[in-house]
Structures are given as C-alpha cells and as structure tokens.
Amino acid sequence: MVNSLCSKQTGTRPMYLETVAPLGTLATVGLGAAAPANKVIGATTFLFHEGDSADKFYEVLSGVFRAVKVFPDGRRQVVAFAYPGDIIGFGHGETYRFDCYALTPGRVRIFSRGDLLSTMRDRPELGERLLAMAAGEIATMQDLSILLCRKAAIERIAGFLLLLAQRTGKLGNDQKVYLPMCRADIADHLGLTIETVSRNMTKLRVREIIDFPNRGSFIIRDLARLEMLAECEDALH
C-alpha cells in the first residue's frame, strides 16, 4: 500500500531520521556503580532466545546485533538492528519477546534487572531518565510502523540507508558506510522481498544516488536526493 500524497520538503531531516537516535547508555543513567560485566560475543552467537527470562539488559559496546521474531510457519520479522550505545532487552516483560544475536563480532556490557530496580528505589530521578529512554523506543517503533504501512519500497530503502549512515556518523556525501546485514535481513526488516530490495538498490545506484564499492558497504553520492526519496518516491523521477 502506497500513500499517494507526498509531503513537501521543509529543509529539515526526514521524519525517519528524527526518531531513531540511540537511546543512550545505561552508564549515562547512573548504573556504573552496579559493577556490570562485559562479554565478548562472536558473530552469529545468540545473546538470548525468545522465551528466555528477561533478567538482563545488554548495552552494546561494539559490533552490530539483530533482533528477530520468528513465527510458527517459519516467517520472520527483523525487529531492529542494535549498534554501539543501544540497549538490548529494554521494554520486555518477564521473558524476551524475540531472539537476538550478533551479526558481527561484538562486545556487550551486562546489567541485571534486579540491580536496575534496586537503584531506581534509591534514586527516583533514574526512573525519569529510563522513562525518556522508553519514550524514544516507542517513537522508533511508531515510525517503523508508519514506514511499513504507508511507504513505498524505494522510500523504505532510502530511509533505511539514511538511518545506517546516521547511526555510524557517516551522514554525508562520499562517505563509506558499513553494511553488515544481508539483503534478506533488510527485506525482513522493511517488509519487502529480497528481489524488491535488490531491484530498488540498483535503481539508486544507476541514478548515482548511492554506490556499492563491495557487498559490505555503500557510499551516499547524493544525500539531498536520498533524503527526499525517504519522504516521497516521486523524487526519483
């Protein structure tokens, strides 16, 4: 389903970039005294499985992680990609609601839920900061919902590439951006087929908006057009 009414450019960042800022780190909200443990995670190693007790939070220190919901019939939805500075496991109930594992070798800092709750009892201001983190996560999920329901394929892909560039500090022309996920991951995150992802990335390359020096990275050649495409597919013409 595609919305036929395209928003006009106002000189500001597209909505997709306004609500995806990192949630911050647990260290910045005052849990340094909890003496958390660090853990090195190998590529493709699971951090936790759906249904496991959600008794820990993980702060990503390095690497990229993928959260995936697998349905009984084998279909899957890539819920999110976590980068350094993100918190994994925040917002779950008693058990984790999806699987999470490393796309690349990485390192996480582990905090127990018990330590968090204990600290919040002694420091009410911590609750306010965690509430702000939760609000940021809700905003990101709402934005993803809009993207999946109302945006065309090219708009989804343009927004996703902008997000990766922003998250890695490479939001500019002629900067190489690391692309650790495969086309299938991107497709399952954006609600598209692998063929659609590949076809639209080829369109962006042919029109010299982006370039792919290799399978593991891309370069933004025309940031302004890519930003317009994230809002309206008509910018491609």
Secondary structure, 3 states (H helix, E strand, C coil): CCCCCCCCCCCCCCHHHHCCCCCCCHHHHCCHHHCCEEEEECCCCEEECCCCECCEEEEEEECCEEEEEECCCCCEEEEEEECCCCEECCCCCCECCCEEEECCCEEEEEEEHHHHHHHHHHCHHHHHHHHHHHHHHHHHHHHHHHHHHHCCHHHHHHHHHHHHHHHCCCCCCCCEEECCCCHHHHHHHHCCCHHHHHHHHHHHHHCCCEEEEECCEEEECCHHHHHHHHHCHHHHC
